[in-house]
Amino acid sequence: MRHDTLADVFSIIKNTEEIGRKQAIVPSSNLVKNVLQIMQEHKYIGKFSPTKENKISVELVGAINDCNVVKPRFSVDKSQFIKWEKRFLPAHSKGILILSTTHGVTDHQKANKQGVGGQLLGFVY
């Protein structure tokens, strides 16, 4: 039984990337698909596609140094992005924070442009 599918996905991707494999098989959910789409837009992963047994095959490109969920899922106001960047990312404009907003799952840069905050889900760099 899985308690946090997104944490499992980040763990599988990070471990698979560290051992040098080019493909990871992760559990599937709508949230996971949205997060993978954001990671793909920022070129942290390649293509991803569903498999037969309710999983997703993810092509890895070797661009991820670290990825993890943020627990508890803090509420982030649009004016607080710099504070959370300093806390979870290694340097300014290096990496992304992933948020769940009223406009869907997005990264902190798009949320800042849209002027919305949300729940902090995780980070990738």
Stockholm file with secondary structure:
# STOCKHOLM 1.0

chainA/1-125         MRHDTLADVFSIIKNTEEIGRKQAIVPSSNLVKNVLQIMQEHKYIGKFSPTKENKISVELVGAINDCNVVKPRFSVDKSQFIKWEKRFLPAHSKGILILSTTHGVTDHQKANKQGVGGQLLGFVY
#=GR chainA/1-125 SS CCSCHHHHHHHHHHHHHHTTCSEEEEECCHHHHHHHHHHHHTTSEEEEEECTTSEEEEEECSCCSCEEECSSCCEECGGGHHHHHHHHSSBTTBSEEEEEETTEEEEHHHHHHHTCCEEEEEEEC
#=GC SS_cons         CCSCHHHHHHHHHHHHHHTTCSEEEEECCHHHHHHHHHHHHTTSEEEEEECTTSEEEEEECSCCSCEEECSSCCEECGGGHHHHHHHHSSBTTBSEEEEEETTEEEEHHHHHHHTCCEEEEEEEC
//
